[in-house]
Amino acid sequence: MPSLVFEACRLLFRYYKFVFTKVTILLLILGSALPVGAEQLIERETVNSSWGLGLGVYSEQKAYIDVERKNLGVPVLTFENQYIRLAGPELRLRLPSYEISNFNRLDFSLIGRVGINNYDESDTWILEGMEDRKGGFWAGAGVKWKSRLANISAEFLSEVAGDSEGLRFNLGIEKTWHFAKKYTFSPRVEIEWHDDNYVDYYYGVQANEVNADRALYKGEAAINMEVGARVGYMFSQNKLLILDFSVTSLAKEIKNSPLIGRSAENNVFFGYIYKF
C-alpha cells in the first residue's frame, strides 16, 4: 500500500510540475492584481525596507559513508520590504494575504532558492568515480498560516535548472517565544517529501557508477523528518546574533542506498547580522 501511495503522489506531482512551469509568470502578474473588494483579502504586510549584512559559520554532517563534517564561513546578505524577502540563498515574492480572523491569517509567496544539497566525488572514498551532483535551483510556491498558537507552513518546489529535476513538498510547524525583548526561541518540526528523481539523483547509483563497493541503486520517493530550533539575540537595535540547528531523520529509501552510512544528517548555523 505505501508503494501505491508513493506512485500516485509521484504521478500527481509530475503533472503539477508541468502546470507550475506554465503558470508561474501568470501568478506573478495576478499576485498584484487580486480583487481588493473581498473583505478577508488584505494587502501585503507593510514592512519598512531594510538591509542586513553579516558573517556566519555553517557546519553540516551529511550521511554519506565516511564523509567528514564540512565547516564553511559564509557571508550573510538580507533584504526585506513589503514585496520581497531575500535571506541568503532564498528569495520570496510576497503575495497579498488572506485574513481569517484578527489573529489568524494566510500568507502566500512565490519562492526561488539555490540548492545546497550537492556533493563532489572528492568528498569521500565511496563517491570516487561518481559524477558530481549539483544543488540546482528550486522554484515554487508557499503558504504560511500564522496564528497565536503556532505558524504552519507548506511549500511545493520544483528543481528547474535541469540538474535533479526533482520535486519536494515540505510541511512544517514552528512556534516562536520572546524573552526579555531581546531573545527569541523558535523550535520547529518539518516533514519533507522528495520524489524519486530527487532521491535517485543524490542517493542513487547509476549503471556507469557501479563498482565493487557500490551496487546499482535506483532511488524512490521518500519522506524525511526534521527537528530543529532557532535562537536569536538582539543586543542592540541593529545587531543580531542567530543560532540555528537541526537534525534530519532519513527515510529507509535513502538509508538503503549503498552510499549512505548514517541514519540522520545535521547542520548548525551561527551568524552575526547588522541591519541598516
Backbone as CSV, one residue per row, in Angstrom:
resi,resn,N_x,N_y,N_z,CA_x,CA_y,CA_z,C_x,C_y,C_z
1,MET,0.814,-1.224,0.000,0.000,0.000,0.000,0.849,1.276,0.000
2,PRO,1.912,1.408,0.850,2.735,2.623,0.802,3.310,2.886,-0.581
3,SER,3.734,1.790,-1.291,4.302,1.979,-2.618,3.267,2.529,-3.588
4,LEU,2.009,2.092,-3.442,0.955,2.615,-4.306,0.701,4.091,-4.031
5,VAL,0.740,4.472,-2.755,0.553,5.879,-2.400,1.668,6.729,-2.980
6,PHE,2.926,6.255,-2.842,4.059,7.000,-3.395,3.946,7.155,-4.899
7,GLU,3.508,6.075,-5.598,3.377,6.142,-7.042,2.297,7.133,-7.443
8,ALA,1.197,7.153,-6.710,0.127,8.111,-7.007,0.607,9.535,-6.792
9,CYS,1.353,9.746,-5.685,1.899,11.087,-5.414,2.880,11.504,-6.496
10,ARG,3.714,10.548,-6.933,4.712,10.871,-7.951,4.051,11.332,-9.244
11,LEU,3.023,10.596,-9.684,2.335,10.954,-10.920,1.608,12.289,-10.777
12,LEU,0.993,12.499,-9.612,0.272,13.748,-9.388,1.209,14.939,-9.405
13,PHE,2.347,14.808,-8.704,3.288,15.910,-8.667,3.964,16.142,-10.016
14,ARG,4.158,15.074,-10.820,4.690,15.248,-12.171,3.765,16.163,-12.987
15,TYR,2.473,15.917,-12.841,1.507,16.737,-13.573,1.578,18.183,-13.116
16,TYR,1.610,18.397,-11.786,1.640,19.758,-11.275,2.952,20.454,-11.555
17,LYS,4.036,19.678,-11.699,5.298,20.302,-12.083,5.170,20.927,-13.469
18,PHE,4.542,20.191,-14.398,4.336,20.723,-15.746,3.453,21.956,-15.702
19,VAL,2.355,21.872,-14.952,1.442,23.006,-14.850,2.143,24.201,-14.226
20,PHE,2.942,23.944,-13.183,3.608,25.035,-12.478,4.517,25.836,-13.401
21,THR,5.285,25.157,-14.239,6.192,25.877,-15.119,5.445,26.743,-16.126
22,LYS,4.197,26.384,-16.426,3.417,27.159,-17.390,2.737,28.368,-16.776
23,VAL,2.452,28.314,-15.481,1.630,29.371,-14.887,2.401,30.276,-13.929
24,THR,3.703,30.061,-13.742,4.451,30.880,-12.794,4.385,32.360,-13.145
25,ILE,4.604,32.684,-14.419,4.572,34.091,-14.831,3.175,34.672,-14.623
26,LEU,2.148,33.879,-14.920,0.779,34.344,-14.712,0.518,34.635,-13.242
27,LEU,1.033,33.800,-12.341,0.861,34.037,-10.912,1.545,35.322,-10.480
28,LEU,2.703,35.596,-11.038,3.407,36.830,-10.702,2.566,38.049,-11.061
29,ILE,1.868,37.958,-12.182,1.026,39.077,-12.607,-0.222,39.171,-11.742
30,LEU,-0.872,38.024,-11.544,-2.118,38.030,-10.789,-1.911,38.325,-9.319
31,GLY,-0.713,38.025,-8.797,-0.457,38.240,-7.380,-0.647,39.677,-6.954
32,SER,-0.398,40.600,-7.857,-0.556,42.007,-7.520,-1.882,42.569,-8.004
33,ALA,-2.733,41.692,-8.571,-3.989,42.183,-9.134,-5.193,41.414,-8.615
34,LEU,-5.073,40.788,-7.444,-6.191,40.076,-6.858,-7.300,41.051,-6.477
35,PRO,-8.552,40.629,-6.449,-9.665,41.539,-6.169,-9.550,42.150,-4.781
36,VAL,-9.582,43.479,-4.708,-9.428,44.172,-3.434,-10.769,44.354,-2.743
37,GLY,-11.865,43.916,-3.375,-13.162,44.090,-2.764,-13.475,43.064,-1.691
38,ALA,-12.805,41.912,-1.720,-13.070,40.873,-0.722,-12.605,41.349,0.641
39,GLU,-13.459,41.192,1.669,-13.142,41.721,2.990,-11.939,41.032,3.608
40,GLN,-11.808,39.716,3.386,-10.712,39.000,4.016,-9.384,39.193,3.299
41,LEU,-9.407,39.665,2.053,-8.173,39.838,1.299,-7.524,41.143,1.706
42,ILE,-6.300,41.073,2.181,-5.621,42.269,2.670,-4.333,42.482,1.893
43,GLU,-3.849,43.685,1.937,-2.609,43.999,1.247,-1.444,43.275,1.906
44,ARG,-0.344,43.236,1.178,0.863,42.659,1.753,1.201,43.381,3.049
45,GLU,1.734,42.627,4.007,2.102,43.209,5.284,3.105,44.340,5.078
46,THR,2.814,45.519,5.650,3.694,46.661,5.489,4.997,46.431,6.237
47,VAL,6.093,46.422,5.502,7.407,46.200,6.082,8.342,47.281,5.556
48,ASN,8.962,48.025,6.449,9.936,49.018,6.030,11.128,48.336,5.378
49,SER,11.621,48.920,4.299,12.767,48.338,3.611,13.972,48.309,4.534
50,SER,14.666,47.205,4.554,15.847,47.078,5.408,16.856,46.134,4.771
51,TRP,18.117,46.462,4.972,19.220,45.625,4.521,19.892,45.000,5.724
52,GLY,20.515,43.862,5.501,21.305,43.244,6.548,22.573,42.636,5.965
53,LEU,23.676,42.895,6.612,24.960,42.322,6.205,25.589,41.638,7.404
54,GLY,26.277,40.545,7.159,26.906,39.868,8.276,27.803,38.741,7.833
55,LEU,28.185,37.944,8.803,29.080,36.817,8.563,28.641,35.657,9.443
56,GLY,28.721,34.459,8.901,28.297,33.295,9.662,29.190,32.098,9.424
57,VAL,28.976,31.083,10.231,29.666,29.804,10.093,28.607,28.726,9.921
58,TYR,28.731,27.953,8.859,27.786,26.873,8.577,28.511,25.546,8.687
59,SER,27.946,24.627,9.454,28.547,23.318,9.670,27.509,22.245,9.380
60,GLU,27.884,21.245,8.577,26.932,20.188,8.246,27.603,18.823,8.261
61,GLN,26.834,17.847,8.675,27.261,16.459,8.624,26.305,15.690,7.736
62,LYS,26.789,15.303,6.546,25.955,14.528,5.639,26.045,13.043,5.977
63,ALA,25.188,12.268,5.336,25.045,10.859,5.702,25.889,9.919,4.852
64,TYR,26.615,10.425,3.873,27.414,9.554,3.029,28.510,8.860,3.849
65,ILE,28.867,7.660,3.460,29.831,6.847,4.202,31.164,7.583,4.338
66,ASP,31.618,7.705,5.573,32.939,8.267,5.905,33.140,9.716,5.454
67,VAL,32.069,10.408,5.142,32.229,11.812,4.768,32.512,12.631,6.022
68,GLU,33.446,13.562,5.928,33.798,14.384,7.074,32.835,15.554,7.215
69,ARG,32.741,16.037,8.426,31.907,17.210,8.682,32.479,18.403,7.915
70,LYS,31.600,19.165,7.271,32.023,20.316,6.475,31.703,21.594,7.224
71,ASN,32.708,22.453,7.380,32.551,23.734,8.065,32.932,24.856,7.111
72,LEU,32.044,25.806,6.945,32.253,26.878,5.980,31.966,28.237,6.608
73,GLY,32.804,29.203,6.294,32.491,30.586,6.601,31.670,31.161,5.458
74,VAL,30.548,31.780,5.757,29.651,32.257,4.708,29.255,33.714,4.966
75,PRO,29.235,34.540,3.915,28.704,35.892,4.072,27.189,35.840,4.183
76,VAL,26.615,36.820,4.861,25.160,36.879,5.049,24.637,38.173,4.445
77,LEU,23.652,38.055,3.569,23.009,39.217,2.957,21.508,39.045,3.060
78,THR,20.829,40.048,3.603,19.374,40.018,3.692,18.800,41.335,3.176
79,PHE,17.603,41.248,2.622,16.862,42.448,2.216,15.388,42.133,2.347
80,GLU,14.622,43.113,2.822,13.205,42.876,3.045,12.407,44.154,2.864
81,ASN,11.306,44.032,2.145,10.285,45.083,2.125,8.926,44.399,1.978
82,GLN,7.891,45.153,1.666,6.567,44.555,1.646,6.324,43.686,0.412
83,TYR,7.249,43.701,-0.542,7.075,42.921,-1.758,7.985,41.700,-1.847
84,ILE,9.209,41.804,-1.344,10.147,40.699,-1.450,10.878,40.494,-0.130
85,ARG,11.439,39.305,0.013,12.293,38.999,1.150,13.450,38.133,0.669
86,LEU,14.662,38.654,0.811,15.876,37.929,0.449,16.588,37.522,1.723
87,ALA,16.881,36.235,1.861,17.599,35.736,3.030,18.549,34.641,2.570
88,GLY,19.825,34.985,2.436,20.810,34.014,1.986,20.493,33.496,0.596
89,PRO,20.323,32.169,0.442,20.092,31.594,-0.894,18.628,31.613,-1.335
90,GLU,17.761,32.287,-0.585,16.328,32.237,-0.888,15.745,33.620,-1.134
91,LEU,14.917,33.719,-2.164,14.186,34.944,-2.472,12.699,34.609,-2.520
92,ARG,11.890,35.411,-1.797,10.443,35.229,-1.788,9.754,36.477,-2.318
93,LEU,8.794,36.274,-3.189,7.916,37.336,-3.658,6.620,37.247,-2.868
94,ARG,6.336,38.275,-2.097,5.159,38.260,-1.242,3.905,38.582,-2.043
95,LEU,2.895,37.771,-1.862,1.589,37.993,-2.473,0.625,38.505,-1.405
96,PRO,-0.504,39.082,-1.807,-1.489,39.505,-0.805,-1.907,38.365,0.107
97,SER,-2.194,38.702,1.347,-2.555,37.706,2.361,-4.069,37.584,2.487
98,TYR,-4.500,36.530,3.177,-5.920,36.298,3.421,-6.144,36.252,4.924
99,GLU,-6.943,37.186,5.433,-7.175,37.273,6.870,-8.384,36.429,7.255
100,ILE,-8.156,35.447,8.121,-9.226,34.578,8.592,-9.947,35.224,9.772
101,SER,-9.166,35.765,10.709,-9.695,36.488,11.859,-8.609,37.448,12.322
102,ASN,-8.848,38.119,13.454,-7.880,39.101,13.936,-6.506,38.496,14.205
103,PHE,-6.458,37.225,14.568,-5.188,36.612,14.937,-4.876,35.383,14.087
104,ASN,-5.532,35.283,12.936,-5.275,34.174,12.016,-5.224,34.719,10.598
105,ARG,-4.136,34.414,9.883,-4.005,34.879,8.511,-3.180,33.892,7.705
106,LEU,-3.415,33.898,6.408,-2.651,33.084,5.475,-1.772,34.000,4.637
107,ASP,-0.477,33.746,4.643,0.473,34.495,3.827,0.926,33.622,2.665
108,PHE,0.864,34.178,1.453,1.237,33.441,0.255,2.507,34.046,-0.348
109,SER,3.321,33.206,-0.977,4.547,33.707,-1.592,4.987,32.791,-2.722
110,LEU,5.736,33.355,-3.660,6.452,32.592,-4.677,7.912,32.531,-4.256
111,ILE,8.555,31.395,-4.482,9.859,31.119,-3.899,10.875,30.775,-4.981
112,GLY,12.076,31.330,-4.847,13.234,30.915,-5.628,14.364,30.603,-4.659
113,ARG,14.999,29.450,-4.809,16.006,29.041,-3.822,17.153,28.293,-4.499
114,VAL,18.377,28.669,-4.158,19.563,27.946,-4.621,19.767,26.737,-3.719
115,GLY,19.833,25.546,-4.299,20.004,24.331,-3.515,21.431,24.164,-3.025
116,ILE,21.584,23.592,-1.839,22.918,23.386,-1.264,23.197,21.905,-1.002
117,ASN,22.314,21.028,-1.448,22.493,19.590,-1.200,23.297,18.958,-2.323
118,ASN,24.516,19.450,-2.523,25.376,18.950,-3.589,26.524,18.125,-3.004
119,TYR,27.219,17.381,-3.868,28.452,16.728,-3.428,29.420,16.584,-4.592
120,ASP,30.715,16.464,-4.258,31.781,16.194,-5.217,32.321,14.799,-4.951
121,GLU,32.840,14.160,-5.972,33.372,12.815,-5.788,34.551,12.789,-4.828
122,SER,35.190,13.940,-4.601,36.328,14.015,-3.689,35.901,14.107,-2.223
123,ASP,34.598,14.184,-1.951,34.128,14.353,-0.569,34.425,13.132,0.298
124,THR,34.388,11.948,-0.294,34.647,10.715,0.450,34.929,9.595,-0.545
125,TRP,35.603,8.546,-0.075,36.027,7.475,-0.980,34.851,6.769,-1.649
126,ILE,33.712,6.677,-0.975,32.579,5.967,-1.555,32.036,6.686,-2.789
127,LEU,32.352,7.969,-2.936,31.864,8.748,-4.069,32.876,8.838,-5.204
128,GLU,34.067,8.265,-5.030,35.087,8.331,-6.075,34.593,7.620,-7.337
129,GLY,34.701,8.310,-8.460,34.205,7.777,-9.722,32.757,8.125,-10.007
130,MET,32.081,8.735,-9.039,30.705,9.192,-9.256,30.722,10.543,-9.955
131,GLU,29.681,10.835,-10.705,29.525,12.174,-11.248,29.129,13.124,-10.128
132,ASP,29.666,14.343,-10.158,29.310,15.334,-9.137,27.827,15.646,-9.219
133,ARG,27.221,15.883,-8.068,25.818,16.273,-8.007,25.725,17.753,-7.625
134,LYS,24.911,18.490,-8.349,24.746,19.923,-8.110,23.503,20.196,-7.273
135,GLY,23.518,21.346,-6.594,22.374,21.711,-5.767,21.164,22.138,-6.566
136,GLY,21.405,22.700,-7.755,20.308,23.120,-8.611,19.642,24.397,-8.135
137,PHE,18.597,24.786,-8.848,17.798,25.958,-8.481,16.346,25.521,-8.369
138,TRP,15.731,25.872,-7.240,14.372,25.437,-6.936,13.400,26.610,-6.990
139,ALA,12.247,26.378,-7.585,11.214,27.412,-7.678,9.870,26.797,-7.335
140,GLY,9.026,27.597,-6.718,7.717,27.080,-6.347,6.902,28.100,-5.584
141,ALA,6.003,27.617,-4.763,5.088,28.477,-4.025,4.967,27.989,-2.592
142,GLY,4.610,28.914,-1.712,4.462,28.566,-0.305,3.292,29.294,0.323
143,VAL,2.785,28.728,1.403,1.729,29.364,2.177,2.039,29.145,3.653
144,LYS,1.783,30.172,4.460,2.013,30.072,5.899,0.764,30.536,6.636
145,TRP,0.301,29.699,7.541,-0.830,30.038,8.406,-0.268,30.553,9.717
146,LYS,-0.465,31.850,9.971,0.027,32.483,11.186,-1.110,32.582,12.195
147,SER,-0.871,32.066,13.397,-1.862,32.131,14.452,-1.163,32.331,15.787
148,ARG,-1.954,32.560,16.837,-1.374,32.713,18.168,-0.726,31.423,18.652
149,LEU,-1.291,30.304,18.246,-0.796,29.019,18.712,0.550,28.666,18.101
150,ALA,0.655,28.788,16.769,1.887,28.431,16.066,1.748,28.867,14.612
151,ASN,2.848,28.767,13.876,2.835,29.018,12.444,2.989,27.686,11.712
152,ILE,2.070,27.424,10.789,2.119,26.206,9.987,2.385,26.603,8.539
153,SER,3.392,25.987,7.928,3.782,26.368,6.573,3.824,25.159,5.659
154,ALA,3.588,25.405,4.380,3.679,24.366,3.355,4.346,24.963,2.124
155,GLU,5.222,24.172,1.489,5.921,24.613,0.288,5.936,23.483,-0.740
156,PHE,5.752,23.858,-1.978,5.927,22.928,-3.093,6.969,23.520,-4.021
157,LEU,8.063,22.773,-4.250,9.183,23.285,-5.040,9.557,22.293,-6.130
158,SER,10.014,22.842,-7.257,10.473,22.045,-8.383,11.873,22.508,-8.774
159,GLU,12.758,21.551,-9.056,14.119,21.901,-9.485,14.063,22.233,-10.969
160,VAL,14.341,23.485,-11.307,14.096,23.968,-12.663,15.374,24.211,-13.462
161,ALA,16.544,23.943,-12.891,17.801,24.171,-13.609,18.211,22.958,-14.441
162,GLY,17.491,21.858,-14.301,17.795,20.674,-15.084,18.837,19.767,-14.469
163,ASP,19.104,19.920,-13.168,20.073,19.044,-12.503,19.369,17.780,-12.012
164,SER,18.729,17.831,-10.850,17.996,16.655,-10.381,16.622,16.543,-11.026
165,GLU,16.048,17.683,-11.444,14.681,17.745,-11.959,13.699,17.130,-10.962
166,GLY,13.994,17.298,-9.687,13.182,16.703,-8.646,12.046,17.592,-8.185
167,LEU,11.219,17.018,-7.335,10.116,17.716,-6.694,10.223,17.512,-5.191
168,ARG,9.759,18.490,-4.436,9.737,18.350,-2.984,8.537,19.096,-2.418
169,PHE,8.006,18.537,-1.345,6.897,19.166,-0.639,7.223,19.143,0.847
170,ASN,7.197,20.311,1.477,7.516,20.441,2.899,6.289,20.917,3.661
171,LEU,6.069,20.329,4.816,5.007,20.743,5.719,5.620,20.885,7.105
172,GLY,5.529,22.098,7.685,6.201,22.332,8.957,5.372,23.143,9.929
173,ILE,5.729,23.031,11.203,5.098,23.819,12.259,6.201,24.438,13.112
174,GLU,6.030,25.710,13.454,7.036,26.444,14.219,6.343,27.373,15.213
175,LYS,6.919,27.485,16.384,6.407,28.374,17.419,7.548,29.246,17.916
176,THR,7.308,30.565,18.026,8.328,31.493,18.490,7.934,32.096,19.829
177,TRP,8.862,32.033,20.782,8.699,32.687,22.072,9.685,33.838,22.183
178,HIS,9.238,34.935,22.790,10.080,36.110,23.014,10.374,36.250,24.504
179,PHE,11.627,36.535,24.829,12.050,36.684,26.221,12.814,37.993,26.399
180,ALA,12.406,38.763,27.402,13.133,39.980,27.804,13.377,40.935,26.642
181,LYS,12.524,40.883,25.633,12.569,41.785,24.476,13.835,41.658,23.634
182,LYS,14.735,40.755,23.999,15.987,40.608,23.260,16.199,39.205,22.714
183,TYR,15.533,38.217,23.337,15.772,36.836,22.981,14.545,36.231,22.305
184,THR,14.794,35.366,21.336,13.728,34.585,20.718,14.154,33.120,20.670
185,PHE,13.178,32.249,20.783,13.417,30.817,20.674,12.322,30.223,19.819
186,SER,12.713,29.549,18.713,11.742,29.071,17.729,11.996,27.612,17.380
187,PRO,11.411,26.675,18.118,11.528,25.261,17.738,10.620,24.953,16.550
188,ARG,10.965,23.920,15.804,10.184,23.562,14.617,10.271,22.068,14.350
189,VAL,9.255,21.566,13.675,9.219,20.196,13.179,8.752,20.266,11.728
190,GLU,9.411,19.513,10.841,9.084,19.588,9.424,9.125,18.202,8.801
191,ILE,8.133,17.929,7.964,8.102,16.701,7.169,8.454,17.071,5.732
192,GLU,9.390,16.334,5.134,9.894,16.658,3.800,9.676,15.475,2.859
193,TRP,8.849,15.665,1.845,8.641,14.645,0.824,9.504,14.959,-0.383
194,HIS,10.261,13.968,-0.862,11.097,14.093,-2.050,10.679,13.035,-3.062
195,ASP,10.592,13.418,-4.319,10.179,12.449,-5.322,11.348,11.544,-5.716
196,ASP,11.075,10.560,-6.586,12.094,9.582,-6.948,13.255,10.211,-7.711
197,ASN,13.010,11.244,-8.505,14.099,11.912,-9.214,15.117,12.505,-8.244
198,TYR,14.606,13.156,-7.204,15.482,13.764,-6.199,16.305,12.690,-5.500
199,VAL,15.651,11.645,-5.007,16.349,10.591,-4.263,17.346,9.872,-5.161
200,ASP,16.955,9.595,-6.400,17.852,8.887,-7.309,19.061,9.736,-7.670
201,TYR,18.869,11.044,-7.799,19.974,11.932,-8.180,21.023,12.018,-7.075
202,TYR,20.593,12.189,-5.825,21.540,12.410,-4.734,21.981,11.124,-4.029
203,TYR,21.165,10.076,-4.095,21.481,8.870,-3.333,21.515,7.604,-4.188
204,GLY,21.171,7.726,-5.465,21.204,6.572,-6.348,22.588,6.312,-6.927
205,VAL,22.767,5.113,-7.464,23.995,4.721,-8.154,23.602,4.283,-9.558
206,GLN,24.115,5.003,-10.563,23.773,4.707,-11.944,24.630,3.554,-12.470
207,ALA,24.225,3.010,-13.623,24.917,1.838,-14.171,26.393,2.097,-14.421
208,ASN,26.735,3.302,-14.874,28.136,3.623,-15.153,28.924,3.983,-13.902
209,GLU,28.272,3.955,-12.720,28.939,4.307,-11.470,29.125,3.094,-10.551
210,VAL,28.691,1.932,-11.002,28.780,0.723,-10.195,30.232,0.263,-10.100
211,ASN,30.645,-0.142,-8.902,31.939,-0.787,-8.714,31.827,-1.814,-7.586
212,ALA,32.951,-2.315,-7.114,32.932,-3.373,-6.094,32.371,-2.893,-4.766
213,ASP,32.431,-1.586,-4.511,31.979,-1.038,-3.228,30.556,-0.511,-3.262
214,ARG,29.998,-0.339,-4.422,28.639,0.208,-4.506,27.878,-0.466,-5.642
215,ALA,26.758,-1.016,-5.291,25.909,-1.698,-6.263,24.964,-0.695,-6.926
216,LEU,24.371,-1.142,-8.012,23.359,-0.330,-8.676,22.229,-0.042,-7.696
217,TYR,21.798,1.221,-7.640,20.703,1.573,-6.731,19.824,2.619,-7.388
218,LYS,18.547,2.318,-7.443,17.553,3.220,-8.019,16.759,3.863,-6.888
219,GLY,16.862,5.180,-6.763,16.177,5.871,-5.689,14.672,5.930,-5.896
220,GLU,13.934,5.883,-4.800,12.482,6.008,-4.818,12.060,7.167,-3.932
221,ALA,10.831,7.618,-4.101,10.316,8.736,-3.314,10.427,8.436,-1.827
222,ALA,10.689,9.479,-1.047,10.961,9.274,0.379,10.430,10.443,1.194
223,ILE,10.177,10.167,2.470,9.726,11.190,3.410,10.691,11.255,4.582
224,ASN,11.353,12.398,4.755,12.252,12.649,5.880,11.530,13.489,6.926
225,MET,12.074,13.473,8.141,11.549,14.327,9.208,12.687,15.142,9.806
226,GLU,12.461,16.445,9.934,13.462,17.352,10.508,12.950,17.947,11.812
227,VAL,13.821,18.008,12.802,13.542,18.679,14.060,14.653,19.701,14.276
228,GLY,14.284,20.939,14.573,15.303,21.971,14.725,14.809,23.123,15.574
229,ALA,15.674,24.107,15.740,15.324,25.293,16.523,16.225,26.445,16.108
230,ARG,15.729,27.649,16.304,16.495,28.871,16.032,16.452,29.754,17.269
231,VAL,17.614,30.247,17.658,17.733,31.138,18.805,18.274,32.473,18.312
232,GLY,17.627,33.557,18.704,18.077,34.891,18.314,18.351,35.760,19.516
233,TYR,19.351,36.594,19.398,19.679,37.548,20.461,19.987,38.894,19.819
234,MET,19.142,39.886,20.060,19.340,41.228,19.521,19.920,42.096,20.628
235,PHE,21.242,42.288,20.574,21.890,43.017,21.662,21.921,44.514,21.425
236,SER,21.376,44.962,20.291,21.091,46.376,20.069,20.034,46.443,18.975
237,GLN,19.587,47.616,18.628,18.509,47.754,17.654,18.908,47.230,16.280
238,ASN,20.187,47.242,15.960,20.645,46.860,14.633,21.530,45.619,14.601
239,LYS,21.854,45.070,15.757,22.808,43.960,15.807,22.128,42.700,16.317
240,LEU,22.289,41.613,15.548,21.577,40.380,15.840,22.510,39.184,15.732
241,LEU,22.423,38.296,16.715,23.106,37.004,16.673,22.067,35.911,16.469
242,ILE,22.375,34.941,15.590,21.448,33.856,15.287,22.170,32.521,15.413
243,LEU,21.530,31.586,16.087,21.992,30.202,16.136,20.854,29.309,15.668
244,ASP,21.107,28.530,14.621,20.085,27.643,14.072,20.682,26.243,13.950
245,PHE,19.948,25.253,14.417,20.449,23.877,14.324,19.282,22.937,14.044
246,SER,19.583,21.839,13.357,18.533,20.884,13.006,19.132,19.499,12.799
247,VAL,18.284,18.495,12.974,18.617,17.094,12.722,17.537,16.523,11.816
248,THR,17.950,15.834,10.738,17.008,15.246,9.789,17.123,13.732,9.818
249,SER,16.038,13.072,10.159,15.979,11.610,10.137,15.641,11.158,8.716
250,LEU,16.490,10.294,8.154,16.345,9.900,6.759,15.409,8.709,6.594
251,ALA,14.657,8.737,5.499,13.740,7.642,5.183,14.526,6.399,4.766
252,LYS,13.897,5.244,4.846,14.576,3.992,4.504,14.972,3.958,3.034
253,GLU,14.218,4.657,2.170,14.576,4.695,0.747,15.918,5.378,0.522
254,ILE,16.333,6.222,1.459,17.649,6.865,1.394,18.677,6.046,2.162
255,LYS,18.312,5.567,3.354,19.249,4.791,4.179,19.674,3.498,3.491
256,ASN,18.839,2.952,2.614,19.174,1.705,1.931,20.180,1.893,0.808
257,SER,20.495,3.120,0.457,21.476,3.379,-0.596,22.861,2.889,-0.169
258,PRO,23.630,2.294,-1.074,24.994,1.855,-0.734,25.943,3.015,-0.474
259,LEU,25.497,4.239,-0.722,26.331,5.415,-0.450,26.195,5.907,0.984
260,ILE,25.175,5.443,1.689,24.790,6.031,2.974,25.298,5.194,4.143
261,GLY,25.869,5.894,5.125,26.385,5.227,6.313,25.791,5.730,7.607
262,ARG,24.859,6.661,7.553,24.211,7.219,8.739,22.702,7.237,8.536
263,SER,21.987,7.271,9.633,20.529,7.319,9.557,19.989,8.740,9.655
264,ALA,20.884,9.705,9.899,20.440,11.094,10.059,21.532,12.050,9.602
265,GLU,21.111,13.258,9.270,22.029,14.349,8.947,21.753,15.504,9.899
266,ASN,22.740,16.359,10.100,22.526,17.514,10.965,23.311,18.706,10.452
267,ASN,22.857,19.890,10.800,23.581,21.107,10.427,23.376,22.182,11.482
268,VAL,24.350,23.075,11.544,24.341,24.177,12.506,24.776,25.441,11.789
269,PHE,24.083,26.544,12.079,24.489,27.846,11.555,24.559,28.841,12.707
270,PHE,25.655,29.580,12.768,25.805,30.650,13.748,26.256,31.893,13.002
271,GLY,25.520,32.988,13.185,25.850,34.172,12.415,25.572,35.476,13.133
272,TYR,26.226,36.514,12.640,26.042,37.884,13.120,25.530,38.716,11.964
273,ILE,24.475,39.498,12.216,23.882,40.334,11.174,23.752,41.752,11.706
274,TYR,24.181,42.715,10.877,23.958,44.136,11.188,22.900,44.648,10.217
275,LYS,21.810,45.191,10.768,20.704,45.679,9.960,20.776,47.184,9.776
276,PHE,20.608,47.608,8.535,20.660,49.033,8.219,19.251,49.622,8.193
